[in-house]
Amino acid sequence: MILENKVVLGQVLFAGGSGFVGRTAVRWFRERHPSVRVLIGGRNLQAAGEVAQKMGAAEAVAIDLDKPHLGLGDDITVAAVVMLAPEAGLKGLIYAQDLGIPYLNINAALTESGPELAMFAHRATAAPVVLASHWMAGAATFLALNSAKGFESIQSIRLGAIVDELDPVGPAALEDMERVHGMAPPALVFEGGRRVWLSGDAAKGKFESIDGRSLDATAFSTFDTVSLHAATGSPNVRFDLVNGKSSSRRRGGEAATEIVVEIEGEADGRMKRSRRVLEFKYGTASLTGLSVVLSLASVLGLNDRDPARPGLYLPELLSDSKWFLDELRSGGAIISEDSK
C-alpha cells in the first residue's frame, strides 16, 4: 500500500459492500474520501453493481469467501480489505496479509476471535489487522473513553444500548446477534477485577434510557467490555442490550439507536458519577458504517496521521476519542453528558 497526498494508490475492497451495513459504510467513505476508488465486493454481482453505480468511483467485483484471495485475480489492485460479511474461513485476512495491506473486520464476536488472533500471531509483521467488532464498530467504547478522561481512577463502567424494534439493522446484523446470544457462552463482564460469565438471572440488568425509562436489559458479550477494562483499569465493566422502542421514536421521531455510558470513580479527591449518552437518528447500520470509515481512515492515514504499521489493533488504539466523537457529531450523532 502506498499513500501519496492522502490518496490511496489502489482500491479499498468493501467485502460485503452491497449488504445493509456495507452500503452505509461505502456511502460514508465516498462522502469523506471522494478521490479514493472502492471495490464493492459481493456474492451477488448484480447487487454489488447497483451499489457501485450509485456511489461513483467504484467497481463491483464478485467475491467468494471460500476461495483464496476471495476469488479475485492478480490484476486487481487492492489497498485495504474491509470485511463486512461473516467470514468463517478467514480468506480475507489471509489475502490482506499476503498483500501486506490493512485488514479490518467487524464480524468476529468476542468469543470467536481466537482464529484471527492466531493468524495474526503467526504473521505479525505482515499487515495491520484491525478487530473492530465492538458495538457500532467502536462508537460505545469511544463514548466511554472520552468520558473517562475526567476521572483519576474508575470503579465501574456500565454501558447500555437500545436497538429499536423498527430499526432496519439488516439480516446479517440480526444473524450476528442471534449467533452470539444463542451459540456463544454466557455474557462476559468484569466484576471486582475478575472476568465473569453471566447467564440466567445473573445476566438480567437494567439501565436508564435517554428519556428516563428504566429498561429491562440483558448482559451482552462485546469487545467494548475487554477494551474498556484494558484501557481504564476499571474492575467492573458491563454491557447491557435492549431491543425495544427508542427514546427518539417515543418522541415521535425516527427509530434511532442510542447508547448510554455510566461511569463511577474518583475525581479531584471525591467520588464522581458521569452519565454520557449518544443518539443517532439514522440507525445502527449507518452508525456502524460511519465508525468503520473512521477507523479505516486512521489505519490508512487519511486523517492527517501516518498509516498504521503492521500490528494488531482495536479501534481505540487507532484514533483519539475526542476526534472520533467529533466526527460522529459531524455525521449526525447527538452526544450529551450529565455529571454529578
C-alpha positions in Angstrom: 0.0 0.0 0.0 1.3 3.5 -0.9 -0.1 6.8 0.2 0.6 10.0 -1.7 -1.1 13.3 -0.9 -3.7 11.4 1.2 -4.8 9.4 -1.8 -4.6 5.7 -1.7 -3.0 4.3 -4.8 -5.2 1.2 -5.1 -8.7 0.4 -4.3 -10.3 -0.2 -0.9 -12.2 -3.5 -1.0 -15.5 -3.5 0.9 -16.2 -7.2 1.1 -20.0 -7.3 1.7 -20.3 -3.8 0.4 -23.7 -4.5 -1.1 -25.1 -5.6 2.3 -27.1 -3.4 4.6 -24.1 -2.1 6.7 -21.8 -2.3 3.7 -23.9 0.2 1.7 -23.8 2.7 4.5 -20.1 2.3 5.0 -19.4 2.8 1.4 -21.6 5.9 1.3 -19.8 7.4 4.3 -16.4 6.6 2.8 -17.4 8.1 -0.6 -18.6 11.3 1.1 -15.5 11.7 3.2 -12.9 10.4 0.7 -14.2 11.1 -2.8 -10.9 10.6 -4.5 -10.3 7.1 -3.3 -11.7 4.4 -5.5 -13.5 1.5 -4.0 -14.4 -2.1 -4.9 -17.8 -3.3 -3.9 -17.4 -7.0 -3.2 -20.4 -9.3 -3.0 -21.6 -12.8 -3.9 -24.3 -11.2 -6.0 -22.5 -9.2 -8.7 -25.7 -7.5 -9.8 -26.5 -6.2 -6.3 -22.8 -5.0 -6.0 -23.0 -3.3 -9.3 -26.1 -1.4 -8.3 -24.3 0.0 -5.3 -21.2 0.8 -7.3 -23.2 2.7 -9.9 -24.9 4.8 -7.2 -21.6 5.6 -5.4 -19.4 6.6 -8.3 -15.6 5.9 -8.5 -16.5 2.4 -7.7 -16.4 -1.0 -9.3 -18.3 -4.2 -8.5 -16.5 -7.5 -8.1 -17.8 -11.0 -7.3 -16.1 -12.4 -4.3 -16.1 -16.0 -2.9 -15.4 -16.2 0.9 -14.3 -19.8 0.5 -11.6 -19.2 -2.2 -8.0 -18.0 -1.8 -7.8 -14.2 -2.3 -11.6 -14.2 -2.2 -11.6 -15.4 -5.7 -10.1 -12.2 -7.1 -7.4 -12.1 -9.8 -3.9 -10.7 -9.5 -4.9 -7.9 -11.9 -7.0 -6.2 -9.2 -5.0 -3.7 -7.1 -6.3 -3.6 -3.5 -5.2 -1.1 -0.9 -7.2 -2.5 2.1 -9.7 -5.2 2.9 -12.8 -4.2 4.9 -14.6 -7.4 5.9 -18.3 -6.5 6.4 -19.6 -10.1 5.9 -19.3 -13.0 8.3 -16.0 -14.8 7.3 -15.6 -18.3 8.8 -12.6 -19.2 6.6 -10.5 -16.1 7.2 -9.7 -15.9 3.5 -10.0 -12.1 3.6 -7.5 -11.9 6.4 -5.0 -14.2 4.6 -5.5 -12.1 1.4 -4.6 -8.9 3.2 -1.6 -10.5 4.9 -0.4 -11.9 1.6 -0.6 -8.4 0.1 0.7 -6.6 3.2 -2.3 -4.3 3.3 -4.7 -3.3 6.2 -7.5 -5.6 7.2 -10.5 -4.5 9.2 -13.2 -6.9 10.4 -16.4 -6.1 12.3 -17.9 -9.6 12.4 -15.7 -11.6 14.8 -17.6 -11.9 18.1 -15.6 -11.7 21.3 -16.0 -15.4 22.0 -14.9 -16.5 18.5 -11.9 -14.2 17.7 -9.3 -16.9 18.6 -8.6 -17.8 14.9 -7.9 -14.2 14.0 -5.6 -13.8 16.9 -3.7 -17.0 16.0 -3.5 -16.0 12.3 -2.1 -12.6 13.3 0.4 -14.1 15.8 1.9 -16.4 13.1 2.3 -13.4 10.6 2.6 -10.5 13.0 4.7 -8.4 10.7 2.6 -9.0 7.5 -0.1 -6.3 7.8 -2.1 -4.1 10.1 -5.1 -6.1 11.4 -8.0 -4.3 13.0 -10.6 -6.2 15.0 -13.5 -3.7 15.2 -16.4 -6.0 16.3 -17.2 -3.5 19.0 -20.7 -2.1 19.5 -21.3 0.0 16.4 -17.7 -0.7 15.4 -16.4 1.3 18.4 -18.8 4.1 19.0 -19.7 2.9 22.5 -16.0 2.5 23.5 -15.1 5.9 22.3 -18.0 7.4 24.2 -16.9 5.8 27.4 -13.2 6.6 26.9 -13.8 10.3 26.4 -16.0 10.4 29.5 -13.3 8.5 31.5 -10.8 11.4 30.9 -12.4 13.3 33.8 -11.5 10.6 36.3 -8.4 9.9 38.3 -9.5 6.3 39.0 -12.5 4.4 37.8 -14.5 1.8 39.8 -17.2 0.9 37.3 -18.3 1.4 33.7 -21.8 0.4 32.7 -22.9 0.6 29.1 -26.4 0.2 27.8 -27.6 0.2 24.2 -31.1 0.1 22.5 -31.7 -1.4 19.1 -35.2 -0.1 18.1 -37.6 -2.8 17.1 -38.2 -0.8 13.9 -34.5 -0.2 13.2 -33.7 -1.7 9.8 -30.4 -3.3 11.0 -30.4 -5.8 8.2 -30.5 -9.6 8.3 -26.7 -10.1 8.6 -26.6 -8.0 11.8 -29.5 -9.8 13.3 -27.9 -13.1 12.4 -24.7 -12.0 14.2 -26.5 -11.0 17.4 -28.5 -14.3 17.4 -25.3 -16.2 16.9 -23.6 -14.5 19.8 -26.6 -15.0 22.1 -27.5 -18.5 21.0 -24.2 -20.3 20.4 -21.6 -18.5 22.4 -21.0 -18.9 26.2 -22.8 -16.6 28.6 -22.1 -12.9 28.6 -18.6 -11.7 29.7 -18.4 -8.9 32.3 -15.8 -7.8 34.7 -16.7 -7.9 38.4 -14.2 -7.0 41.1 -11.4 -7.1 38.6 -12.2 -10.7 37.5 -13.8 -11.9 34.3 -17.1 -13.4 35.0 -19.6 -15.2 32.7 -23.2 -14.4 33.3 -26.2 -16.4 32.4 -29.9 -16.8 33.5 -31.0 -14.3 36.2 -27.4 -13.0 36.7 -27.4 -11.7 33.1 -30.6 -9.7 33.7 -30.0 -6.0 34.2 -31.5 -2.5 33.9 -30.4 0.8 32.6 -32.0 4.2 32.2 -32.8 5.3 28.6 -32.2 8.8 27.3 -35.8 9.7 28.0 -35.6 8.4 31.6 -37.2 5.0 31.4 -35.8 2.1 33.5 -35.4 -0.7 31.0 -35.0 -4.4 31.5 -31.8 -5.4 29.7 -29.6 -8.5 29.2 -25.8 -8.6 29.5 -24.1 -8.9 26.1 -20.6 -10.1 25.3 -18.8 -7.4 23.2 -15.3 -6.2 22.6 -16.2 -3.0 24.3 -16.1 -4.8 27.7 -12.5 -6.0 27.3 -11.3 -2.8 25.6 -12.5 -0.6 28.4 -11.2 -2.9 31.1 -7.8 -2.8 29.5 -7.8 0.9 28.7 -9.1 2.2 32.1 -8.3 -0.5 34.6 -11.9 -0.4 35.8 -12.5 -3.5 37.9 -16.2 -3.5 37.0 -17.3 -3.3 33.3 -20.7 -4.5 31.9 -22.6 -4.0 28.6 -26.4 -4.5 28.6 -28.6 -4.6 25.5 -32.3 -3.8 24.9 -34.3 -4.5 21.8 -37.3 -2.1 22.2 -38.7 1.3 21.5 -36.0 4.0 21.3 -36.4 7.4 23.0 -36.4 9.1 19.7 -39.4 7.1 18.4 -41.3 7.7 21.7 -40.8 11.4 21.0 -42.4 10.9 17.6 -39.1 10.8 15.7 -37.1 8.2 13.8 -36.2 4.7 15.0 -32.8 5.8 16.4 -30.0 3.9 18.0 -28.9 5.0 21.5 -26.0 4.3 23.7 -25.7 5.1 27.4 -22.4 5.1 29.4 -22.4 5.5 33.2 -19.0 5.7 35.0 -18.3 5.9 38.7 -14.9 6.8 40.1 -12.7 9.4 41.8 -12.0 12.9 40.5 -10.5 15.8 42.5 -10.5 13.7 45.6 -14.2 12.8 45.7 -16.4 10.2 44.2 -18.0 11.3 40.9 -20.6 9.8 38.6 -20.8 10.6 34.9 -23.6 9.7 32.5 -23.0 10.2 28.8 -25.5 9.4 26.1 -25.3 9.2 22.3 -28.3 9.2 19.9 -28.1 8.6 16.2 -31.3 9.0 14.2 -30.1 7.2 11.1 -30.0 3.8 13.0 -27.5 1.1 13.8 -26.3 0.3 10.3 -25.4 3.8 9.5 -23.6 4.5 12.8 -21.7 1.2 12.3 -20.8 2.2 8.8 -19.6 5.6 9.9 -17.5 4.1 12.7 -15.9 1.7 10.2 -14.9 4.5 7.9 -13.3 6.5 10.8 -11.1 3.5 11.8 -10.4 2.8 8.1 -9.3 6.4 7.6 -7.0 6.1 10.7 -5.3 2.9 9.6 -4.8 4.2 6.0 -3.5 7.6 7.2 -6.3 9.6 5.6 -6.9 11.8 8.7 -3.6 13.8 9.0 -1.6 11.0 10.5 0.8 8.3 9.3 -0.6 5.0 8.1 -0.7 2.2 10.7 2.3 -0.1 10.7 1.8 -3.9 10.7 0.3 -4.9 14.0 -2.9 -5.9 15.9 -5.2 -3.0 16.6 -8.5 -2.3 18.2 -10.4 0.9 17.2 -9.4 2.8 20.3 -5.7 2.2 19.5 -6.0 4.0 16.1 -7.9 7.2 17.0 -8.3 9.8 19.7 -11.6 9.6 21.4 -12.4 13.3 21.1 -11.6 13.3 17.4 -13.8 10.2 16.9 -16.8 11.6 18.7 -16.4 14.9 16.9 -16.6 13.0 13.6 -19.7 11.2 14.8 -21.3 14.5 15.6 -20.5 15.8 12.2 -22.3 12.7 10.9 -25.4 13.5 12.9 -24.8 12.0 16.4 -26.2 13.9 19.4 -23.9 13.4 22.4 -24.6 14.9 25.9 -23.3 14.4 29.4 -24.8 14.7 32.9 -22.2 14.6 35.7 -23.0 14.5 39.4 
